[in-house]
Amino acid sequence: IVNAEALQASSRILYLEPTTEKVADGVWCIGGYSLANTTVIEGDDGLIVYDTGDTREEAEHIREAIAKISKKPIKVIIYSHSHYAMGAGALVDNPDDVLIIGHPKLNETVANILKGGGAPSAIPEVGPIMTSRVLVQFNNFMPTNGPDAALSGKLEVGKPIAFLPANKTVQDGEELDVLGIKLKFFTEYTSDDYNLTVWVPSKGLVMNNFFWPGTPNIYTLRGGVYRDPLIWRNGLRVIRDLQPEILCSTHARVIVGKDEVMRRLTGYMDQISLTYDQTLRGILGGLTLGDLRNVVYIPPHLREIPENAQTYGETMHFPEAIYQYVIGWFDGDVTKLFRVPPSEEADRLVAMMGGKEKVVAAAKAALDAKEFAWGAQLIQYVYLLTPKDPDVRQLKADLLRQMSYRTTGSIARAFLLSEALALEGKVSIPRLVPPSAEVISQSPEAFVDFFRVRIDPKKAQDTDRVVEFVFTDKGNQAVALHVRRGVVEYIPVPADYYRKSDAILQLDSATWAALYLS
């Protein structure tokens, strides 16, 4: 069960089934095999491919689709950003014969993803929590069929990848002649994904990761690095000012026709500007964080742009993120400076409202009146006091489910429905998802560093010891932790530290991985 608007919009802006679309002489857009599209350009004696899928299996399907449109070999691969660089090895027979072009930060970003403690995060130590939230956002806890079914494919976890590092990185404004085709690259405006935009003048074609099928996520509910809307807007402005005739995007359906490209690009860019400027207007008007949720007004002409649909992220979730980036969590309401803990607040409020039974009754009445957000707010107070009460859990689940059916955003739907299913005991959502032993073993020193945040400062407040770790399978690589009266300092080179180690632990990476994973 889903808001019909979401389905209608998705079919206009996404490739929902495997599709190969010829958009110009020697140019094809392939979609529906992955979360990302692949653009193929035919050169003099080979093919240029932009984006390669997220796993080896996805890339194998893409390669089969490419084989149906041209017998020429793939000689150039370009990565739009780090997310869809994982299938390149499955597209070619001999990687040594392929020019692989990426953003200057591409290889470093992918390396950090592959060795990190979880899903990409501004702070890698919290990666395990980010992984759990990513799995929720991408439908992994939702059923395949039925009213609660996932709207789109689930995130593939643990599937083999085939990443090939970029052997040619490009700077902003750099031009290359590749297979007889002139390419110009743009890297100046880029988010945490380090986007690489490509202009192909002879085809009137731009390939990019700025134009999305749905409102761009200035903030995503899974968390992550703040995405500056001005950077996103300016990246779109670069594309608009090229006045392309064809717009091939990493996620959205291709758009053909100079006038239509201009209309859609400008409308998409303007909604980002509008969201940012109206948020600042609300801040200057003295609105609190809660008030800002509904501050952004979207004019009818912008609602007519298909890609401005609220089918992924939703604009109402962006202003608070902008506020917190600009000003921080304190919105000027001094009553928030010193607050009782949520459980104590719930205890007092429930008593003030006449007790548990009256609050539950009010929440049920809100459900019957289709006031789902208010009902969820009410039942949450009781849930904090009696989280194991089956009737309370079911009522909360019923309220969340009704909200999930009505939202147009796939992200909010996934979080609401997954929580409802967990409350009913149908799924178990882990609080965090630790990295695998294999990932830890690849970079054991990184996880010694991450181990800092596991130390209990109360238990360690009288300890002052340096513990050195020597990894015997890594050429006796040595790192250390200095547990200094509750604080833990990571020592990358113990031999250069100002004091000697008090204990030296010799072990291999696999043993450390087992210890780290308890």
C-alpha positions as CSV (number, residue, x, y, z in Angstrom):
1,I,0.0,0.0,0.0
2,V,1.5,3.3,-1.1
3,N,0.6,6.8,-1.9
4,A,-0.3,6.7,-5.6
5,E,1.6,9.9,-6.3
6,A,4.8,8.2,-5.5
7,L,4.2,5.4,-8.1
8,Q,3.1,7.8,-10.8
9,A,6.1,10.0,-10.3
10,S,8.6,7.1,-10.2
11,S,7.6,5.7,-13.5
12,R,8.3,9.1,-15.2
13,I,11.7,9.7,-13.7
14,L,13.2,6.2,-13.1
15,Y,14.0,3.2,-15.2
16,L,11.9,0.6,-13.3
17,E,12.7,-2.2,-15.7
18,P,15.9,-3.1,-17.6
19,T,16.0,-0.6,-20.4
20,T,18.4,0.4,-23.2
21,E,17.6,3.7,-24.7
22,K,19.4,5.2,-27.7
23,V,19.5,8.9,-27.2
24,A,21.8,10.0,-30.0
25,D,24.0,8.6,-32.7
26,G,26.5,6.4,-30.8
27,V,25.0,7.2,-27.4
28,W,22.9,4.9,-25.2
29,C,21.6,5.1,-21.7
30,I,21.1,1.7,-19.9
31,G,19.0,1.6,-16.8
32,G,17.1,-0.8,-14.5
33,Y,19.9,-3.2,-13.8
34,S,21.2,-1.3,-10.8
35,L,20.4,1.7,-8.6
36,A,22.5,3.6,-11.1
37,N,22.3,4.0,-14.9
38,T,25.1,3.4,-17.3
39,T,25.8,5.7,-20.3
40,V,27.7,4.2,-23.3
41,I,29.4,6.3,-26.0
42,E,30.8,4.7,-29.1
43,G,34.2,6.0,-30.1
44,D,36.5,5.3,-33.0
45,D,37.7,1.9,-31.9
46,G,36.0,1.3,-28.6
47,L,33.4,2.3,-26.1
48,I,33.3,4.8,-23.3
49,V,31.2,3.7,-20.3
50,Y,30.1,6.1,-17.5
51,D,29.2,4.2,-14.3
52,T,29.5,0.4,-13.8
53,G,27.0,-0.7,-11.2
54,D,27.5,-1.5,-7.5
55,T,28.5,-5.2,-7.6
56,R,30.1,-7.6,-10.0
57,E,26.7,-9.3,-10.7
58,E,25.1,-5.9,-11.7
59,A,28.0,-5.2,-14.0
60,E,27.7,-8.6,-15.7
61,H,24.1,-7.8,-16.6
62,I,25.1,-4.3,-17.8
63,R,27.9,-5.9,-20.0
64,E,25.3,-8.2,-21.6
65,A,23.1,-5.2,-22.4
66,I,26.2,-3.4,-23.9
67,A,27.0,-6.4,-26.1
68,K,23.6,-6.1,-27.7
69,I,24.3,-2.5,-28.9
70,S,27.9,-2.7,-30.0
71,K,30.6,-5.3,-30.7
72,K,33.4,-2.8,-29.9
73,P,35.4,-3.4,-26.7
74,I,35.1,-1.1,-23.6
75,K,38.3,0.9,-23.6
76,V,37.4,3.8,-21.3
77,I,35.5,3.8,-18.0
78,I,34.5,7.0,-16.2
79,Y,33.2,7.0,-12.6
80,S,30.5,9.6,-11.7
81,H,31.4,9.1,-8.0
82,S,32.4,6.4,-5.5
83,H,29.1,4.6,-5.2
84,Y,28.9,3.0,-8.6
85,A,32.5,2.2,-9.2
86,M,32.3,-1.4,-8.0
87,G,31.5,-3.3,-11.2
88,A,34.3,-2.1,-13.6
89,G,36.3,-5.3,-13.4
90,A,33.4,-7.4,-14.8
91,L,33.0,-5.1,-17.8
92,V,36.4,-5.7,-19.3
93,D,38.7,-8.7,-20.0
94,N,42.0,-6.9,-19.5
95,P,42.0,-4.0,-17.0
96,D,45.5,-3.0,-18.1
97,D,44.2,-2.0,-21.5
98,V,41.5,0.3,-20.1
99,L,41.7,4.0,-19.3
100,I,39.8,4.5,-16.0
101,I,38.9,8.1,-15.3
102,G,37.8,9.4,-11.9
103,H,37.7,12.4,-9.6
104,P,41.0,13.1,-7.8
105,K,39.5,11.8,-4.5
106,L,37.9,8.7,-6.1
107,N,40.5,6.1,-5.2
108,E,40.9,7.4,-1.7
109,T,37.1,7.5,-1.1
110,V,36.6,3.9,-2.3
111,A,39.5,2.7,-0.2
112,N,38.0,4.3,2.9
113,I,34.7,2.7,2.1
114,L,36.2,-0.8,1.7
115,K,38.3,-0.6,4.9
116,G,35.9,1.4,7.0
117,G,34.0,0.3,10.1
118,G,30.6,0.4,8.3
119,A,28.6,2.5,5.9
120,P,30.3,5.8,4.9
121,S,30.2,8.4,7.6
122,A,31.7,11.7,8.5
123,I,33.2,9.9,11.5
124,P,34.2,6.3,10.7
125,E,33.9,5.1,14.3
126,V,30.1,5.3,14.1
127,G,30.0,3.3,10.8
128,P,28.3,0.3,12.4
129,I,25.3,2.4,13.4
130,M,25.3,4.0,9.9
131,T,25.2,0.5,8.4
132,S,22.1,-0.4,10.3
133,R,20.3,2.8,9.3
134,V,21.4,2.3,5.7
135,L,19.8,-1.1,5.7
136,V,16.6,0.3,7.0
137,Q,16.5,3.1,4.4
138,F,17.0,0.7,1.5
139,N,14.2,-1.7,2.5
140,N,16.3,-4.6,3.8
141,F,13.8,-5.3,6.7
142,M,10.7,-5.1,4.6
143,P,8.9,-8.1,3.0
144,T,9.0,-8.8,-0.7
145,N,5.2,-9.0,-1.1
146,G,2.1,-7.7,0.6
147,P,0.9,-4.3,1.7
148,D,4.2,-3.6,3.5
149,A,6.4,-4.7,0.6
150,A,9.4,-2.7,-0.4
151,L,8.8,-0.3,-3.3
152,S,12.3,-0.8,-4.8
153,G,15.2,-3.3,-4.7
154,K,16.9,-4.0,-1.4
155,L,20.6,-3.1,-0.7
156,E,22.9,-5.9,-1.8
157,V,25.1,-6.7,1.1
158,G,28.2,-8.8,0.9
159,K,28.0,-9.5,-2.8
160,P,31.3,-9.6,-4.7
161,I,32.6,-6.4,-6.2
162,A,35.0,-5.7,-9.1
163,F,36.4,-2.3,-8.4
164,L,39.2,-1.1,-10.6
165,P,41.1,2.0,-9.3
166,A,41.1,5.1,-11.5
167,N,44.4,5.2,-13.4
168,K,43.7,8.8,-14.6
169,T,42.3,11.5,-12.4
170,V,41.2,14.8,-13.8
171,Q,41.0,18.4,-12.6
172,D,38.2,20.9,-13.0
173,G,38.1,22.1,-16.6
174,E,40.5,19.5,-17.9
175,E,39.9,18.3,-21.5
176,L,40.9,15.0,-23.0
177,D,40.6,13.5,-26.5
178,V,39.4,9.9,-25.9
179,L,38.8,7.5,-28.7
180,G,38.4,10.4,-31.1
181,I,35.8,12.2,-28.8
182,K,36.6,15.4,-26.9
183,L,35.6,15.3,-23.2
184,K,35.6,18.1,-20.7
185,F,35.5,17.4,-16.9
186,F,34.1,19.3,-14.0
187,T,35.1,18.6,-10.4
188,E,34.9,22.0,-8.5
189,Y,31.4,21.6,-7.1
190,T,31.1,18.3,-5.4
191,S,29.5,16.8,-2.4
192,D,31.0,14.1,-0.1
193,D,30.6,11.7,-3.0
194,Y,33.1,13.7,-5.1
195,N,31.0,13.9,-8.3
196,L,32.6,14.0,-11.7
197,T,30.5,15.8,-14.4
198,V,31.5,15.2,-18.0
199,W,30.6,17.4,-21.1
200,V,30.7,15.8,-24.5
201,P,30.4,18.8,-26.9
202,S,30.1,16.8,-30.1
203,K,27.0,15.1,-28.8
204,G,25.6,18.0,-26.9
205,L,25.7,15.6,-23.9
206,V,26.3,16.0,-20.2
207,M,26.8,13.0,-17.9
208,N,26.3,13.8,-14.2
209,N,25.3,12.8,-10.7
210,F,23.7,16.1,-9.7
211,F,20.3,15.7,-11.4
212,W,18.3,13.1,-9.4
213,P,14.9,11.4,-9.8
214,G,13.4,13.2,-6.9
215,T,14.2,16.0,-4.4
216,P,18.0,15.8,-3.8
217,N,18.8,14.8,-0.3
218,I,20.2,17.8,1.5
219,Y,19.8,15.5,4.5
220,T,19.0,11.9,4.5
221,L,17.3,10.1,7.4
222,R,20.1,7.5,7.6
223,G,22.5,10.3,8.6
224,G,25.7,11.3,7.1
225,V,27.8,14.3,6.0
226,Y,25.9,17.6,5.5
227,R,25.3,18.2,1.9
228,D,25.7,21.9,1.2
229,P,22.7,22.9,-1.0
230,L,24.8,25.7,-2.6
231,I,27.3,23.2,-3.8
232,W,24.6,21.1,-5.3
233,R,22.9,24.1,-6.9
234,N,26.2,25.4,-8.3
235,G,27.0,21.9,-9.8
236,L,23.6,22.0,-11.6
237,R,24.3,25.6,-12.7
238,V,27.5,24.4,-14.4
239,I,25.5,21.9,-16.4
240,R,22.7,24.4,-17.2
241,D,25.2,26.9,-18.5
242,L,26.6,24.4,-21.0
243,Q,23.1,24.3,-22.5
244,P,23.1,20.5,-23.3
245,E,20.8,18.8,-25.6
246,I,21.0,15.5,-23.8
247,L,21.2,15.0,-20.0
248,C,22.3,11.5,-18.9
249,S,22.2,11.2,-15.1
250,T,23.4,8.5,-12.7
251,H,19.9,7.9,-11.4
252,A,17.3,9.7,-13.4
253,R,15.8,8.9,-16.8
254,V,17.6,10.6,-19.7
255,I,16.2,13.9,-21.0
256,V,16.5,14.8,-24.7
257,G,15.9,18.2,-26.2
258,K,17.6,21.5,-25.4
259,D,14.5,23.3,-24.3
260,E,13.2,20.4,-22.1
261,V,16.6,19.9,-20.6
262,M,16.8,23.6,-19.7
263,R,13.3,23.6,-18.3
264,R,13.9,20.6,-16.0
265,L,17.4,21.6,-15.0
266,T,16.4,25.1,-14.1
267,G,13.3,24.0,-12.2
268,Y,15.3,21.4,-10.3
269,M,18.0,23.8,-9.4
270,D,15.5,26.5,-8.4
271,Q,13.8,24.1,-5.9
272,I,17.2,23.6,-4.1
273,S,17.7,27.4,-4.0
274,L,14.2,27.9,-2.8
275,T,14.6,25.3,0.0
276,Y,17.8,26.9,1.2
277,D,16.7,30.5,1.0
278,Q,13.3,30.0,2.6
279,T,15.0,28.1,5.5
280,L,17.3,31.1,6.1
281,R,14.2,33.4,5.8
282,G,12.5,31.3,8.5
283,I,15.6,31.4,10.7
284,L,15.8,35.2,10.4
285,G,12.1,35.3,11.2
286,G,12.7,33.6,14.5
287,L,11.2,30.2,13.8
288,T,12.3,27.3,16.0
289,L,13.5,23.9,14.7
290,G,10.0,22.4,14.9
291,D,8.5,25.4,13.1
292,L,10.9,25.1,10.2
293,R,9.6,21.7,9.1
294,N,6.8,23.3,7.2
295,V,8.4,26.6,6.2
296,V,9.2,25.7,2.6
297,Y,6.5,26.7,0.1
298,I,7.0,25.1,-3.4
299,P,5.2,27.1,-6.2
300,P,3.1,25.2,-8.7
301,H,5.5,25.6,-11.6
302,L,8.2,23.8,-9.6
303,R,5.8,21.1,-8.6
304,E,5.3,20.4,-12.3
305,I,9.0,19.4,-12.7
306,P,8.8,15.6,-12.5
307,E,12.2,15.3,-10.8
308,N,11.1,17.6,-8.0
309,A,8.8,14.8,-6.8
310,Q,9.1,14.0,-3.1
311,T,9.7,10.3,-3.9
312,Y,13.0,9.7,-2.1
313,G,13.9,12.4,0.4
314,E,11.2,14.9,1.4
315,T,11.8,18.7,1.7
316,M,10.2,18.9,5.2
317,H,13.2,17.0,6.6
318,F,15.8,19.4,5.1
319,P,15.3,22.8,6.9
320,E,16.3,21.4,10.4
321,A,19.5,20.0,9.0
322,I,20.3,23.3,7.4
323,Y,19.6,25.1,10.7
324,Q,21.7,22.7,12.7
325,Y,24.6,23.1,10.3
326,V,24.3,26.9,10.3
327,I,23.5,27.5,14.0
328,G,23.7,24.2,15.9
329,W,21.1,22.4,17.9
330,F,20.1,25.4,20.2
331,D,17.3,27.2,18.4
332,G,17.0,30.0,21.0
333,D,14.3,28.3,23.1
334,V,16.0,28.5,26.5
335,T,13.7,25.9,28.0
336,K,15.7,23.4,26.0
337,L,19.0,24.2,27.7
338,F,18.3,21.9,30.7
339,R,15.7,19.2,30.2
340,V,14.7,16.1,32.1
341,P,15.6,12.8,30.3
342,P,12.9,11.6,27.8
343,S,11.9,8.7,30.1
344,E,11.3,11.0,33.0
345,E,9.5,13.5,30.9
346,A,7.2,10.7,29.7
347,D,6.6,9.5,33.3
348,R,5.5,13.0,34.4
349,L,3.4,13.8,31.3
350,V,1.5,10.5,31.4
351,A,0.7,11.1,35.0
352,M,-0.4,14.7,34.3
353,M,-2.6,13.4,31.4
354,G,-4.4,11.1,33.7
355,G,-2.4,7.9,33.5
356,K,-1.5,5.3,30.9
357,E,-5.0,4.2,30.1
358,K,-6.1,7.7,29.2
359,V,-3.1,8.4,27.0
360,V,-3.6,5.0,25.2
361,A,-7.2,5.9,24.7
362,A,-6.3,9.3,23.3
363,A,-3.8,7.7,20.9
364,K,-6.5,5.2,19.7
365,A,-8.9,8.1,19.1
366,A,-6.2,9.8,17.1
367,L,-5.8,6.7,15.0
368,D,-9.5,6.5,14.4
369,A,-9.6,10.2,13.4
370,K,-6.6,9.6,11.0
371,E,-4.5,12.0,13.1
372,F,-1.6,9.6,12.8
373,A,1.3,11.9,13.6
374,W,-0.4,13.2,16.8
375,G,-1.3,9.7,17.8
376,A,2.3,8.5,17.3
377,Q,3.5,11.4,19.4
378,L,1.1,10.5,22.2
379,I,1.8,6.7,22.3
380,Q,5.5,7.4,22.3
381,Y,5.2,8.7,25.9
382,V,3.6,5.4,27.0
383,Y,6.0,3.4,24.9
384,L,9.0,4.9,26.7
385,L,7.5,3.8,30.0
386,T,6.3,0.3,29.0
387,P,8.3,-0.6,25.8
388,K,7.4,-4.3,26.1
389,D,3.6,-3.9,26.5
390,P,2.2,-5.8,23.4
391,D,-0.9,-3.6,23.1
392,V,1.2,-0.4,23.3
393,R,3.6,-1.8,20.7
394,Q,0.8,-2.7,18.4
395,L,-0.9,0.6,18.6
396,K,2.4,2.4,17.9
397,A,2.9,0.0,14.9
398,D,-0.6,0.8,13.6
399,L,0.0,4.5,13.7
400,L,3.4,4.3,12.0
401,R,2.1,2.0,9.3
402,Q,-0.7,4.4,8.4
403,M,1.8,7.2,8.1
404,S,4.1,5.0,5.9
405,Y,1.3,4.2,3.5
406,R,0.6,7.9,3.0
407,T,4.1,9.4,2.6
408,T,5.4,9.8,-0.9
409,G,9.1,9.5,0.2
410,S,10.6,6.0,-0.1
411,I,13.1,6.8,2.7
412,A,10.4,7.8,5.3
413,R,8.2,4.9,4.2
414,A,11.1,2.5,4.8
415,F,11.9,3.9,8.3
416,L,8.2,4.0,9.4
417,L,7.3,0.5,8.1
418,S,10.5,-1.2,9.3
419,E,9.9,0.2,12.8
420,A,6.3,-1.0,12.7
421,L,7.4,-4.5,11.7
422,A,10.0,-4.6,14.4
423,L,7.4,-3.5,17.0
424,E,5.3,-6.5,15.9
425,G,8.2,-8.9,16.2
426,K,8.2,-9.7,12.5
427,V,11.8,-8.4,12.0
428,S,14.7,-7.6,14.2
429,I,16.6,-4.4,13.4
430,P,20.1,-4.4,14.9
431,R,21.2,-1.3,16.7
432,L,24.5,-1.5,14.8
433,V,26.0,-3.8,12.3
434,P,29.7,-4.4,13.0
435,P,32.3,-4.8,10.2
436,S,33.2,-8.3,9.1
437,A,36.3,-10.0,10.3
438,E,37.7,-9.8,6.8
439,V,37.4,-6.0,6.7
440,I,39.0,-5.7,10.1
441,S,41.9,-8.1,9.1
442,Q,42.6,-6.0,6.1
443,S,43.4,-2.8,8.1
444,P,43.8,-4.0,11.8
445,E,45.5,-0.7,12.7
446,A,42.4,1.3,11.8
447,F,40.3,-0.8,14.3
448,V,42.9,-0.4,17.0
449,D,42.2,3.4,16.6
450,F,38.4,2.8,16.6
451,F,38.8,0.8,19.8
452,R,39.3,4.1,21.7
453,V,35.6,4.7,21.8
454,R,34.9,1.4,23.6
455,I,36.9,2.3,26.7
456,D,34.8,3.0,29.8
457,P,36.2,6.2,31.3
458,K,34.9,5.4,34.8
459,K,36.7,2.1,34.8
460,A,39.9,3.6,33.3
461,Q,40.1,6.8,35.3
462,D,43.0,5.4,37.5
463,T,44.8,3.7,34.6
464,D,47.9,5.1,32.8
465,R,49.3,2.4,30.5
466,V,50.5,2.2,26.9
467,V,49.4,-1.1,25.2
468,E,51.2,-1.8,21.9
469,F,49.8,-4.1,19.3
470,V,52.2,-5.9,16.9
471,F,50.6,-7.6,13.9
472,T,52.8,-10.5,13.0
473,D,51.1,-11.1,9.6
474,K,51.6,-7.5,8.6
475,G,55.4,-7.3,8.7
476,N,55.2,-6.7,12.5
477,Q,53.4,-3.5,12.0
478,A,53.1,-1.8,15.4
479,V,50.5,0.6,16.7
480,A,49.4,1.4,20.3
481,L,46.8,2.8,22.6
482,H,47.6,5.0,25.6
483,V,44.9,4.6,28.2
484,R,45.5,7.8,30.2
485,R,43.1,8.1,33.1
486,G,39.9,7.7,31.2
487,V,41.2,9.2,27.9
488,V,42.5,7.0,25.1
489,E,45.1,8.2,22.6
490,Y,45.9,6.3,19.4
491,I,49.6,6.0,18.7
492,P,50.4,5.3,15.0
493,V,54.1,4.8,15.6
494,P,54.9,3.6,19.1
495,A,58.7,3.9,18.5
496,D,58.3,7.7,18.1
497,Y,56.1,8.1,21.2
498,Y,57.4,10.0,24.2
499,R,57.1,7.0,26.5
500,K,57.7,3.3,26.2
501,S,55.0,0.8,26.0
502,D,53.9,-0.9,29.2
503,A,52.6,-4.0,27.5
504,I,53.2,-5.5,24.0
505,L,50.7,-7.8,22.5
506,Q,51.8,-9.8,19.5
507,L,49.0,-11.3,17.4
508,D,47.9,-11.8,13.8
509,S,45.1,-9.8,12.2
510,A,42.5,-12.6,12.4
511,T,43.0,-12.9,16.1
512,W,42.6,-9.1,16.5
513,A,39.4,-9.2,14.4
514,A,38.0,-11.9,16.7
515,L,38.8,-9.9,19.8
516,Y,37.3,-6.7,18.2
517,L,34.1,-8.6,17.4
518,S,33.9,-10.0,21.0
